Structures are given as C-alpha cells and as structure tokens.
Amino acid sequence: MTRRLGVALLALLLAGCAMPRPAPAPAAPVPIPAAPSPPAPPYRLTRAAFTDLPGWGVSSLEEARAAFRRGCAVLSRRAADAPLSGVGYAGNAADWSAVCADATPQARAFFESRFTPYAISTGTELGGLFTGYYEPLLEAAPTRGGIYQTPIYGPPTDLVQVNLGAFNAKYAGERIAGRVENGRLVPYATRAQINATPPQAQVLLWAADPVAVFFLEIQGSGRARLPDGRMVRLAYAGGNGRAYTAIGRTLINEGQLTRETVSLQTIRAWLKANPAQARRVMETNESYVFFAHEELAVDVPGPNGTLGVALTPKASLAIDSRLNALGAPFFVVAEGRDPVQALLIGQDTGGAIRGAVRGDIFFGFGDEAESRAGMMNSPGRLYVLLPNELAARIGATRDYTP
C-alpha cells in the first residue's frame, strides 16, 4: 500500500512541473472481452453401466453385501427424512429403506438389479487418490514400568468436540475440537505441547514403542497385546482438532526420503533408525488422537467406523463425508503397485481423506493387511451405486455444489 501511494504522489508532482502538452488523440475503442467460461462444476455425477466398471464382472461382492447390510441396520434406525451425508445425491434414509429390506440371496443379482452406478468427477477430472489403512498391533501394559513408557490416552476431561453440522446444515460433516478458556472455545494443545505437558486424561495403557503409538494414531484404531498375552482393541475416541500433516511429506522435504520410496514401511524404518530425530519429525504432525477400549469379539470383523458399524476388511471404505454418502456402496478402480477393483461400502472417515474422488481402503488386521495398506498410494477412479429410484430423479448427469 505504501509503495502504491508513493508512486501516485510522485506522478502528481511530475505532472505539476511538466510543460503543457497538446491534447491527446482520442483513444482507440477498448474491445469488450468475451464472457468468461462458466467454472467447471466442483462435483459431478455421470450415469454409467456396470459393464463400464473395470473388473466389475470378476469382483467378489459377498463381503460388500454383508458390510452393506450392517450399515443398513444404522440407516433403518434414522428418521425417514434424515439426510445421508454428502452433497445431497444420496437423498434421505427413506430412499434406502427398500434396498435395505431386499432379501435377494445372490450379491451380484442384488446390486445389479437394485442399483445404478455413477462416475464421480470434479470438473473434468475423473481421477483421484486411494490409500489404505489397517489395524496395527502394539505391545502395551496396564501400568508403567520397564519398556512400557509411552502413554495411550483416553479423551481429556477438558476436550470439547463440536459437530458444526448440528448448528448449520452447510457445515455438515465438519467437526472441530478445542477447550474452553474464559468462556471461549480455543484450539486444543498440539502434539508437541501434549508430549511436553500431559493432558487431563486417563492413561489407558503404557506402550513399549512411541513409534508404534504414532502409527496407531494414524490408523485410528488398533490392537494391543498385554504382557499376559491378552489382546484388547483401542478405538478412536476423538482428536485435538489440529490439522493432520503427513510426516512422509516432512521427510521428503528434508531430503530423507523421496516420493518414489516413501511408504508406511520406509517412514517407520527411518524413525527407528533415527531415534534422536524421531520425536521432532512426528511432532510436525500437530494432530493427536485419543482412544477408548472396545470389545474384541471373534464375530466382529473390525473396529467401529464413523457410520457406527464394524468395518469389514477389504469391503469398507473411508470417504470424505462432506461430499460423499456414508452407507452407500462405492466401486473403486485403483491403479499402482497393488491394483484394486472392488466394491466397498462408505463406512468411515479420516482427517486426511479430503476430496470427491478420494478413498482410504480398510485392509483389516495382520501382516498382509499392514503390507497392503502401507504400499497403497494409488491414482484411480470412483463410482457410487445409488438405488434405482434415486437414479431416476438424478437422470443421466447432475452437478452439485458443496
């Protein structure tokens, strides 16, 4: 602002000292610019056929059908006019009651007869990003001592978690967290601050490895093996509300890893090999997650997701619920080192899952799940399957504004 004002004053002074000049010739007419092109739609659905979905004909659909049924148990308890999450394409709970009640025994016949697939795109872009997550295993004890020195916290007593959608529908799916100070909600402590000053929270367990606890937070849930051999599940119970930063990006920016080599496995290996720097690097991610004990039952396939049902390995998907519908089936076509062409049900969310064509595949528990989730970082396409009655209202294509 100062520089612009100085130039203007200087121009005025020079103009006052200048000799009189002849009147300038009339300026040539200024051409009227063409009207700008309308902006590309931020979210578009385009109707497709099942034969347009790569790999649909050979994909196994039984686990997806079972996962969908579990989600229907949640949808059926909602008021008929309760909207599903997202930009509005999924209607309300009543729009899903008929497909939820359908008892067709064969999964393929069920999906192909009751649903219509739509390709999801943003503007002219069909592509997006797909990653994976899993249930990690760590060693922990109920009391502190020996190798067990890293706390796993429950939600702090002063943590306030706010669902903004409860106050204004335009913020549906948006959540914040903080603490009250002098009658005002202020940001909660960062990871570095929590590490330096313990929060007002119960310590659920003491872990043997701080890096393992960090990855437990990244995955959002996991299992702990106690010294007597018992296993307990630790489920997501809230966060500090701070923005999530991928430490893989930190290590790339510092020249420790490259985009071609970064993965869960290489990040963990670097942290283990550099214990003096590990805490500093982990603290570049200000986000911090708190946990709760959850029953670990044989008939429960995974931890509860955001939808409120147990996640099914390789049949549950974390989505951006601000844009897409929790409870809906999605067909994922992911490329890369571990290609995926599968039907999954949107049953979870995640702090890093942002965007219309964005998904995080739940791979389950165990070494294979860890390996696949750690290597999954692939471009791909996303389709949503909508009940035929909804599809008839949408038509061949429709644009949505979040």
Summary of the structure (lengths in Angstrom):
residues: 402
radius of gyration: 26.2
end to end distance: 35.3
largest distance: 98.8
contacts: 1212
relative contact order: 0.20
helix: 29%
strand: 29%
